[in-house]
Amino acid sequence: MDESGKPQDPEESVQPQPPEPPKDAKKTKASESGAQKSGSGGGILMGRPFGVPVYVAPSWFLVAALITWVFGGQLERVLPELGVARYLVSLFFAVAFYASVLVHELAHTVAALRFKLPVRRIQLQFFGGVSEIEKETETPGREFTLAVVGPLLSLVLAGVFYVGMHMVEPGTVPGVLLAGLMISNLIVAAFNLLPGLPLDGGRMLRAVVWKITGKPMTGTIAAAWVGRALAVAVLIGLPLLTHTGALGNARPEIGGADSLTDALLAAILAAIIWTGAGNSLRMARLRERLPDLQARNLTRRAVPVETDTPLSEALRRANDAGARALVVVDRQGEPTAVVREAAIVGIPDHRRPWVPVGTLAQDLKDGMRVSAELAGEDLLEYLRATPATEYLVVEETGEIYGVLSTADVERAFVSAMARPAA
């Protein structure tokens, strides 16, 4: 906050998340157990509006305490008769402000769900909030709509608080609270409309450039670099604006404690914007490379064997055919299971003639049959939905194409991420 009581929290509202590599079954169970204890790494679970979990990060409590302290000091000047109770009023203001941020995020969430885009979670954190949307929009029009609804809702809230402010006595607790919430929501809306990633205005700029050029990557690059320019502008301009009094009372001297606080706040905001712009650019480049992850190209050639076939004989057939995987079939030749590579490695050579492949196989469950045509994000989403170490890859006709190993997909994913930008 500055001395005029205006919170300066940016809100990185719509944040598409990079697709995650698939995990094997054991890793997934462990991660689910950890999620139950730690709230999926997002903080404290507050609820699930529209089926989307809302988390409050631990850093929020630090900001809430800071807002309570600063706003309480201002209330002491405006309403000195409150005494110590001013801090309870200040705490209410902090909670109400972040409730407004949540409404902003829910606007993005509802729009995303309307466009059938999965939303991983909403998180309220140190500076504002973030809606973690797992897929990109398909058209620039939807991208623009998804971005603009958040600031629009913040403006609507500011209008509601403005009307409420004129329905109560000025100089009272309700009047001061409503005025503070009106100003706060105006700042949230204005800040998010700045045309640079990762802010909502940056996504709107991305949509416009995408529409003009027909290339989403061009829009991302333009909005990301504007975001980086904004970061530099915030770093330099915010302390100067505060010192000159453009954002409130002028600072008497540049070297004062308040000026140092302004500079620190500007540095934090600039770092958040710069990092967010870079992450947006990195994720866009990663998504651009994801089509290279094709099930057909990553699949290991497999040979069909019956369940009672000795492992040594099955491996001999695979070597003769130049295959690297085994599929268990029934008497009619229908696949029933895939042989786990890790299980084969664990069998010593001298025991392999006596071990039937059926004892090393994993039965095919729902979701373990992968189309050879799957690629990119669709492939990763499919594998995440049914965690396993190996999958049966089939043609559209149902014919066996081979076996897809999760380890192979993970290696290809990491390779795509590590590839330097062109």
VEXDREN-2710 file (C-alpha; in Angstrom, 1 decimal):
% VEXDREN-2710
k/r/px/py/pz
1/MET/0.0/0.0/0.0
2/ASP/1.0/3.6/-0.5
3/GLU/0.2/6.4/2.0
4/SER/-3.2/6.9/0.4
5/GLY/-4.3/3.4/1.3
6/LYS/-4.2/2.1/-2.3
7/PRO/-3.1/-1.6/-2.4
8/GLN/-0.8/-2.1/-5.3
9/ASP/-1.2/-5.9/-5.7
10/PRO/-1.0/-7.0/-9.3
11/GLU/-2.9/-10.1/-10.2
12/GLU/-1.5/-12.6/-12.6
13/SER/-4.9/-13.9/-13.4
14/VAL/-5.0/-16.3/-16.3
15/GLN/-1.9/-18.5/-16.2
16/PRO/-1.9/-21.4/-18.7
17/GLN/0.2/-24.2/-17.2
18/PRO/2.8/-26.2/-19.1
19/PRO/1.7/-29.8/-19.9
20/GLU/3.2/-32.3/-17.5
21/PRO/5.0/-35.4/-18.5
22/PRO/3.1/-38.6/-17.6
23/LYS/4.0/-40.4/-14.4
24/ASP/4.0/-44.1/-13.7
25/ALA/1.5/-45.6/-11.4
26/LYS/3.7/-45.7/-8.3
27/LYS/4.7/-42.1/-8.7
28/THR/1.1/-41.0/-9.1
29/LYS/-0.1/-42.7/-6.0
30/ALA/2.7/-41.1/-4.0
31/SER/1.9/-37.7/-5.4
32/GLU/-1.8/-38.1/-4.6
33/SER/-0.9/-39.0/-1.0
34/GLY/1.3/-36.0/-0.7
35/ALA/-1.4/-33.8/-2.3
36/GLN/-3.9/-34.9/0.4
37/LYS/-1.4/-33.7/3.1
38/SER/-0.2/-30.5/1.5
39/GLY/-3.1/-29.3/-0.6
40/SER/-1.4/-30.2/-3.9
41/GLY/1.4/-27.8/-3.1
42/GLY/-1.0/-24.9/-3.3
43/GLY/-1.5/-24.1/0.3
44/ILE/-4.7/-24.4/2.3
45/LEU/-7.8/-25.7/0.4
46/MET/-10.7/-23.2/0.9
47/GLY/-13.3/-24.8/-1.3
48/ARG/-14.2/-26.0/-4.8
49/PRO/-16.5/-23.5/-6.5
50/PHE/-17.5/-24.9/-9.9
51/GLY/-15.5/-28.0/-9.0
52/VAL/-12.2/-26.1/-9.1
53/PRO/-10.1/-26.2/-5.9
54/VAL/-9.2/-22.8/-4.4
55/TYR/-6.0/-22.6/-2.3
56/VAL/-4.6/-19.9/-0.1
57/ALA/-0.8/-19.9/-0.3
58/PRO/1.1/-19.4/3.0
59/SER/2.5/-16.1/1.6
60/TRP/-1.1/-14.7/1.7
61/PHE/-1.0/-14.5/5.5
62/LEU/2.2/-12.3/5.3
63/VAL/0.4/-9.9/2.9
64/ALA/-2.8/-10.0/5.1
65/ALA/-0.7/-9.1/8.1
66/LEU/1.0/-6.3/6.2
67/ILE/-2.3/-4.8/4.9
68/THR/-3.8/-5.1/8.4
69/TRP/-0.9/-3.1/9.9
70/VAL/-0.7/-0.4/7.2
71/PHE/-4.5/0.1/6.8
72/GLY/-4.8/0.1/10.6
73/GLY/-2.3/3.0/10.8
74/GLN/-4.4/4.9/8.3
75/LEU/-7.6/4.2/10.2
76/GLU/-5.9/5.7/13.3
77/ARG/-5.7/9.0/11.5
78/VAL/-9.2/8.8/9.9
79/LEU/-11.1/7.1/12.8
80/PRO/-9.1/7.6/15.9
81/GLU/-12.0/6.6/18.1
82/LEU/-11.7/3.0/17.0
83/GLY/-8.6/2.4/19.1
84/VAL/-7.2/-1.1/18.9
85/ALA/-10.4/-2.3/17.2
86/ARG/-9.0/-0.6/14.0
87/TYR/-6.9/-3.7/13.4
88/LEU/-10.0/-5.9/13.3
89/VAL/-11.4/-3.5/10.7
90/SER/-8.2/-3.7/8.8
91/LEU/-8.2/-7.5/8.8
92/PHE/-11.7/-7.5/7.5
93/PHE/-10.5/-5.2/4.7
94/ALA/-7.7/-7.6/3.8
95/VAL/-10.1/-10.5/3.7
96/ALA/-12.6/-8.6/1.7
97/PHE/-10.0/-7.4/-0.8
98/TYR/-8.8/-10.9/-1.5
99/ALA/-12.5/-12.0/-1.8
100/SER/-12.6/-9.5/-4.6
101/VAL/-9.5/-11.1/-6.1
102/LEU/-11.2/-14.4/-5.9
103/VAL/-14.3/-13.1/-7.8
104/HIS/-11.8/-11.8/-10.4
105/GLU/-10.3/-15.3/-10.7
106/LEU/-13.7/-17.0/-10.8
107/ALA/-14.6/-14.9/-13.8
108/HIS/-11.6/-16.4/-15.6
109/THR/-12.5/-19.9/-14.4
110/VAL/-16.1/-19.7/-15.5
111/ALA/-15.1/-18.5/-18.9
112/ALA/-12.5/-21.3/-19.2
113/LEU/-15.0/-23.9/-18.2
114/ARG/-17.4/-22.4/-20.7
115/PHE/-14.8/-23.0/-23.4
116/LYS/-14.2/-26.5/-22.1
117/LEU/-10.7/-25.7/-20.9
118/PRO/-9.7/-27.6/-17.7
119/VAL/-8.7/-25.5/-14.7
120/ARG/-6.3/-27.1/-12.4
121/ARG/-6.8/-24.7/-9.4
122/ILE/-7.1/-21.1/-8.3
123/GLN/-4.5/-19.9/-5.9
124/LEU/-4.5/-16.7/-3.8
125/GLN/-0.9/-15.8/-3.1
126/PHE/1.5/-13.0/-2.2
127/PHE/0.5/-10.7/-5.1
128/GLY/-3.1/-11.3/-6.1
129/GLY/-4.2/-14.6/-7.5
130/VAL/-3.8/-16.9/-10.4
131/SER/-6.1/-19.3/-12.3
132/GLU/-4.1/-22.2/-13.6
133/ILE/-5.7/-23.2/-16.9
134/GLU/-4.2/-26.4/-18.4
135/LYS/-4.8/-25.8/-22.1
136/GLU/-4.5/-22.9/-24.5
137/THR/-7.6/-21.4/-26.1
138/GLU/-8.3/-22.4/-29.7
139/THR/-9.1/-19.0/-31.2
140/PRO/-7.9/-15.4/-30.6
141/GLY/-11.5/-14.4/-29.9
142/ARG/-11.8/-16.9/-27.0
143/GLU/-8.3/-15.8/-25.8
144/PHE/-9.5/-12.2/-25.6
145/THR/-12.7/-13.1/-23.9
146/LEU/-11.0/-15.3/-21.3
147/ALA/-8.6/-12.5/-20.5
148/VAL/-11.0/-9.5/-20.4
149/VAL/-13.6/-11.0/-18.1
150/GLY/-11.4/-10.7/-15.0
151/PRO/-10.7/-7.0/-15.2
152/LEU/-14.3/-6.4/-16.3
153/LEU/-15.5/-8.1/-13.1
154/SER/-13.1/-6.0/-11.0
155/LEU/-14.5/-2.9/-12.6
156/VAL/-18.0/-4.1/-11.8
157/LEU/-17.1/-4.7/-8.2
158/ALA/-15.5/-1.2/-8.0
159/GLY/-18.8/0.2/-9.3
160/VAL/-20.8/-1.8/-6.7
161/PHE/-18.6/-0.5/-3.9
162/TYR/-18.8/3.1/-5.3
163/VAL/-22.6/2.9/-5.1
164/GLY/-22.5/1.4/-1.6
165/MET/-20.1/4.1/-0.5
166/HIS/-22.8/6.7/-1.3
167/MET/-25.4/4.8/0.6
168/VAL/-23.6/5.1/4.0
169/GLU/-22.3/8.0/6.0
170/PRO/-18.9/9.2/5.0
171/GLY/-16.2/9.1/7.7
172/THR/-17.7/5.9/9.2
173/VAL/-16.2/2.4/9.2
174/PRO/-18.5/1.1/6.4
175/GLY/-17.7/4.3/4.4
176/VAL/-14.0/3.9/4.7
177/LEU/-14.1/0.1/3.9
178/LEU/-16.2/0.6/0.8
179/ALA/-14.0/3.4/-0.4
180/GLY/-10.9/1.3/0.1
181/LEU/-12.4/-1.7/-1.7
182/MET/-13.5/0.5/-4.6
183/ILE/-10.0/1.9/-5.0
184/SER/-8.4/-1.5/-4.6
185/ASN/-10.6/-3.0/-7.4
186/LEU/-9.9/-0.1/-9.7
187/ILE/-6.2/-0.7/-9.2
188/VAL/-6.5/-4.4/-9.8
189/ALA/-8.5/-3.8/-13.0
190/ALA/-6.1/-1.1/-14.3
191/PHE/-3.0/-3.0/-13.5
192/ASN/-4.3/-6.2/-15.2
193/LEU/-5.2/-4.2/-18.3
194/LEU/-1.6/-3.2/-18.9
195/PRO/-0.7/-4.8/-22.2
196/GLY/2.1/-7.2/-21.3
197/LEU/2.3/-10.9/-20.2
198/PRO/1.6/-12.4/-17.7
199/LEU/-1.2/-9.8/-17.0
200/ASP/-4.6/-10.0/-18.5
201/GLY/-3.9/-7.1/-20.8
202/GLY/-0.9/-9.1/-22.2
203/ARG/-3.2/-11.9/-23.1
204/MET/-5.6/-9.5/-24.8
205/LEU/-2.6/-8.1/-26.7
206/ARG/-1.6/-11.6/-27.6
207/ALA/-5.1/-12.3/-28.9
208/VAL/-5.1/-9.1/-31.1
209/VAL/-1.6/-9.9/-32.6
210/TRP/-2.7/-13.5/-33.1
211/LYS/-5.8/-12.4/-34.9
212/ILE/-3.9/-10.0/-37.2
213/THR/-1.0/-12.4/-38.0
214/GLY/-2.8/-15.7/-37.7
215/LYS/0.1/-17.0/-35.6
216/PRO/-0.4/-17.5/-31.8
217/MET/3.3/-17.7/-31.2
218/THR/3.8/-14.3/-32.8
219/GLY/1.2/-12.9/-30.4
220/THR/3.0/-14.5/-27.4
221/ILE/6.4/-13.1/-28.4
222/ALA/5.0/-9.6/-28.8
223/ALA/3.1/-9.7/-25.5
224/ALA/6.0/-11.2/-23.6
225/TRP/8.4/-8.6/-24.7
226/VAL/6.0/-5.8/-23.9
227/GLY/5.7/-7.5/-20.5
228/ARG/9.4/-7.3/-20.0
229/ALA/9.3/-3.6/-21.0
230/LEU/6.6/-3.1/-18.5
231/ALA/8.8/-4.7/-15.8
232/VAL/11.5/-2.2/-16.5
233/ALA/9.0/0.6/-16.5
234/VAL/7.6/-0.4/-13.1
235/LEU/11.1/-0.8/-11.7
236/ILE/12.1/2.7/-12.7
237/GLY/8.8/4.5/-12.9
238/LEU/6.9/3.5/-9.7
239/PRO/9.4/5.0/-7.3
240/LEU/9.6/8.2/-9.4
241/LEU/5.8/8.5/-9.5
242/THR/5.5/8.0/-5.8
243/HIS/8.3/10.5/-5.1
244/THR/6.6/13.2/-7.3
245/GLY/3.2/12.6/-5.5
246/ALA/1.4/11.2/-8.6
247/LEU/0.2/8.2/-6.6
248/GLY/-0.4/10.0/-3.3
249/ASN/1.6/12.3/-1.0
250/ALA/5.0/13.2/-2.3
251/ARG/8.0/11.8/-0.6
252/PRO/10.2/14.5/1.1
253/GLU/13.4/12.9/0.0
254/ILE/14.4/10.1/-2.2
255/GLY/16.7/8.4/0.3
256/GLY/14.0/8.1/3.0
257/ALA/12.6/4.9/4.5
258/ASP/9.4/5.2/2.6
259/SER/11.2/5.7/-0.7
260/LEU/13.3/2.6/0.0
261/THR/10.0/0.7/0.6
262/ASP/8.6/2.0/-2.7
263/ALA/11.8/0.9/-4.5
264/LEU/11.6/-2.6/-2.9
265/LEU/8.0/-3.0/-3.9
266/ALA/8.8/-1.8/-7.4
267/ALA/11.6/-4.4/-7.6
268/ILE/9.3/-7.2/-6.5
269/LEU/6.6/-6.2/-9.0
270/ALA/9.1/-5.9/-11.8
271/ALA/10.6/-9.3/-11.0
272/ILE/7.1/-10.9/-11.0
273/ILE/6.2/-9.4/-14.3
274/TRP/9.6/-10.1/-15.9
275/THR/9.6/-13.8/-14.7
276/GLY/5.9/-14.3/-15.8
277/ALA/6.6/-12.9/-19.2
278/GLY/9.6/-15.2/-19.6
279/ASN/7.6/-18.2/-18.4
280/SER/4.8/-17.4/-20.8
281/LEU/7.3/-17.3/-23.7
282/ARG/8.9/-20.6/-22.6
283/MET/5.6/-22.4/-22.3
284/ALA/4.5/-21.2/-25.7
285/ARG/7.6/-22.5/-27.3
286/LEU/7.2/-25.8/-25.4
287/ARG/3.6/-26.1/-26.7
288/GLU/4.9/-25.4/-30.2
289/ARG/7.2/-28.4/-30.0
290/LEU/4.7/-30.7/-28.4
291/PRO/3.3/-32.0/-31.7
292/ASP/6.7/-33.8/-32.1
293/LEU/5.6/-36.1/-29.2
294/GLN/3.7/-38.6/-31.4
295/ALA/2.6/-42.0/-30.0
296/ARG/3.5/-43.6/-33.4
297/ASN/7.0/-42.3/-33.3
298/LEU/7.7/-43.2/-29.7
299/THR/6.2/-46.7/-29.7
300/ARG/8.4/-49.7/-29.4
301/ARG/7.7/-52.5/-31.9
302/ALA/6.2/-55.5/-30.1
303/VAL/5.7/-59.2/-30.7
304/PRO/2.6/-61.1/-29.5
305/VAL/3.1/-64.0/-27.2
306/GLU/0.8/-66.3/-25.2
307/THR/0.7/-66.1/-21.4
308/ASP/2.5/-69.4/-20.8
309/THR/5.4/-68.6/-23.2
310/PRO/8.7/-68.8/-21.3
311/LEU/10.4/-65.4/-21.0
312/SER/13.6/-66.7/-22.7
313/GLU/11.6/-67.8/-25.8
314/ALA/9.6/-64.6/-25.9
315/LEU/12.8/-62.5/-25.8
316/ARG/14.3/-64.7/-28.6
317/ARG/11.3/-64.0/-30.8
318/ALA/11.5/-60.3/-30.1
319/ASN/15.2/-60.2/-30.9
320/ASP/14.6/-62.1/-34.2
321/ALA/11.9/-59.6/-35.1
322/GLY/13.9/-56.6/-34.1
323/ALA/11.2/-55.8/-31.5
324/ARG/11.7/-54.2/-28.0
325/ALA/8.4/-55.1/-26.3
326/LEU/6.1/-58.0/-25.6
327/VAL/2.3/-58.1/-25.8
328/VAL/0.4/-61.0/-24.2
329/VAL/-2.5/-62.3/-26.4
330/ASP/-5.1/-65.0/-25.9
331/ARG/-5.8/-68.0/-28.1
332/GLN/-7.7/-65.8/-30.6
333/GLY/-4.8/-63.4/-30.8
334/GLU/-6.5/-60.6/-28.9
335/PRO/-4.2/-58.6/-26.6
336/THR/-4.8/-59.0/-22.9
337/ALA/-1.7/-57.6/-21.2
338/VAL/1.6/-55.9/-21.8
339/VAL/4.9/-57.3/-20.3
340/ARG/6.5/-54.7/-18.0
341/GLU/10.1/-53.9/-18.9
342/ALA/11.1/-53.4/-15.3
343/ALA/9.9/-56.9/-14.5
344/ILE/12.0/-58.4/-17.3
345/VAL/15.1/-56.6/-16.1
346/GLY/14.6/-58.1/-12.6
347/ILE/14.7/-61.7/-13.9
348/PRO/18.2/-63.3/-14.0
349/ASP/19.2/-64.9/-17.3
350/HIS/19.3/-68.4/-15.8
351/ARG/15.7/-68.2/-14.6
352/ARG/14.2/-66.9/-17.8
353/PRO/13.5/-70.3/-19.4
354/TRP/11.3/-71.1/-16.3
355/VAL/9.3/-67.9/-16.0
356/PRO/6.2/-67.5/-18.1
357/VAL/5.6/-64.0/-19.5
358/GLY/2.1/-64.0/-18.0
359/THR/3.6/-63.5/-14.5
360/LEU/5.4/-60.4/-15.6
361/ALA/2.5/-58.8/-17.5
362/GLN/0.1/-56.0/-16.6
363/ASP/-3.5/-56.6/-17.6
364/LEU/-4.9/-54.1/-20.0
365/LYS/-7.3/-51.8/-18.1
366/ASP/-9.6/-49.1/-19.4
367/GLY/-7.4/-46.3/-20.8
368/MET/-4.3/-48.5/-21.5
369/ARG/-5.1/-48.8/-25.2
370/VAL/-3.6/-45.7/-26.9
371/SER/-4.3/-44.7/-30.4
372/ALA/-1.2/-44.5/-32.6
373/GLU/-2.6/-41.1/-33.9
374/LEU/-2.4/-39.4/-30.5
375/ALA/0.2/-36.6/-30.3
376/GLY/1.2/-33.5/-28.3
377/GLU/-1.0/-32.4/-25.4
378/ASP/-3.7/-34.9/-26.3
379/LEU/-1.2/-37.7/-25.8
380/LEU/0.1/-36.4/-22.4
381/GLU/-3.5/-35.8/-21.1
382/TYR/-4.5/-39.3/-22.1
383/LEU/-1.5/-40.9/-20.4
384/ARG/-2.0/-38.8/-17.2
385/ALA/-5.7/-40.0/-17.0
386/THR/-4.6/-43.6/-16.6
387/PRO/-1.1/-43.8/-15.1
388/ALA/0.9/-46.9/-16.1
389/THR/4.4/-47.9/-17.1
390/GLU/3.5/-49.3/-20.5
391/TYR/0.5/-48.9/-22.9
392/LEU/-0.7/-50.9/-25.8
393/VAL/-0.7/-48.8/-29.0
394/VAL/-3.2/-49.7/-31.6
395/GLU/-4.2/-48.6/-35.0
396/GLU/-7.7/-47.2/-35.7
397/THR/-8.6/-50.6/-37.0
398/GLY/-7.7/-52.1/-33.6
399/GLU/-4.6/-53.8/-34.9
400/ILE/-1.6/-54.0/-32.5
401/TYR/1.0/-51.4/-33.4
402/GLY/3.4/-51.8/-30.4
403/VAL/4.0/-50.8/-26.8
404/LEU/4.5/-47.2/-25.5
405/SER/6.7/-46.8/-22.5
406/THR/6.1/-43.9/-20.1
407/ALA/9.8/-43.6/-19.7
408/ASP/10.2/-43.0/-23.4
409/VAL/7.6/-40.3/-23.4
410/GLU/9.2/-38.6/-20.4
411/ARG/12.6/-38.5/-22.1
412/ALA/11.1/-37.0/-25.2
413/PHE/9.2/-34.4/-23.2
414/VAL/12.4/-33.4/-21.3
415/SER/14.3/-33.3/-24.6
416/ALA/11.6/-30.9/-26.0
417/MET/11.9/-28.6/-23.0
418/ALA/15.7/-28.6/-23.1
419/ARG/15.9/-27.8/-26.8
420/PRO/17.2/-24.2/-27.3
421/ALA/14.8/-21.7/-28.9
422/ALA/15.2/-21.2/-32.6
END
